[in-house]
Amino acid sequence: MTITAHPLVVRARRLAADLLVPEAERVDQEGVPASHVEAVKRSGLLGVVAPVAYGGSGASPAVLRETAEILAGACCSTWFVQTQHHTPVQTLAKSELPVRERLLGPLSRGELLSGVAYAHLRAHPRVPVRVRREGGGWRFDGTVPWYTGWGLNDVMLLAGLTEADEAMFAFVDARDQPGLRASAPLRLAALTAARTVSLELDGLRVPEEAVALRTPYASWAPADRARTLNANPAVFGIAEAALSLLDEESAGPLRARLADVRHRAYALADHPAPFERAAERLAVRAEAYEVLGTATTAAVVAGGGRAMSLTSRAQRLAREGMFLLVQGQTAETRRAHLRALAGEPGGGGGA
C-alpha cells in the first residue's frame, strides 16, 4: 500500500530529493553530518508515530513504513541514525514513569534525537550489561557492542539486566561521562557513516527518574522477537532504489517480484496477532532479502566497471543491502535465512 498523499510521506520524498540523494555518496564516505540530522528534526519525521498530545503526528504504522522506505532508499546511513529514535518514543508513549513527561514531548517534536542501546539483551542468558541497585538509583556495568549515532544523538535509551532478570531501560545523555566511555568510530564495510561505536560502562550511575521501563525479561523478549520476524521496510526502499538504476526491461520483472513480497510482508506486519505465523513471517523476510540481493546485484552489473568506484550509487546500495542482512539479526532469523539460502523446506524458498 502506498500512502503518497500523507503529509509526512510528501515531506520525506522532498527531503530525499532535495538533500539525501544528492549528498548520499559523499555522506557514505565522510559521515552523516549534523545538518542532515537537523533537517530530519525540522521535517517532523521523528514524530511520525508519536502521540499527537505530545507534538507528534500519531500516524499509522503504514506511514512509518513508507517514510522508512523513502529515507533508506535515499541515504541508508541517515535513515539508520534516525530510525533508532522511534523505539524510545514508543517506549515512552507506553510508560507511566516520570521520565515520560520530561522527554516524550521533546522527542516527539524532534527537539531531541535519541539512539538505542538494547540489542545486546538478545544475547540472553548471557548478560553483556548488568544493572544493580545503588543508592537511590541504578548502576550499569558492561559493554554495549554497537551504538549508532554517536556525536549526533542527544540522548540514548540504554538497557541492561538486573539481578532479578528484569530488562531495564533508562535514558542517559549520549556523551562521554563518568562511567560511560565510547570507542573510536567503528570502520565497517557499510554504514560507517552512521557513526557506530561500542560503549564501555563502568559504574554508570543512572537516577531512578531516568528509568522508562522495568519488566521481567521473559515478558519483554516475546514482543522483541515478534518485531524481528518481519521484513524491514528499508529492504524494500533500497531494492527500489537499485531498480531505479536499471532500464525498464530489466527492472520490470524484479519490480513485480518486489511488489508481491512487499505486499505479503506488510499484510503480515499488520496481522492483529503479531505472535502468530512466525514461520511464514520468516519465509517472507528471507524472500525480501533474496529480491534485495538480486536488485542490488543487477544494479552493479548494469553499472559495469563504473560500479567499482566509491562514487557509484550502485555499489553503495549493494553494500547497504549487505548491511541489512545482519541488521536486527537474531539466532532465529539467522537460522531461517540460512535454511532459505540452502533451499531447505520451511526455510523461505524463492519468490
Disulfide bonds with the S-S distance in Angstrom:
none
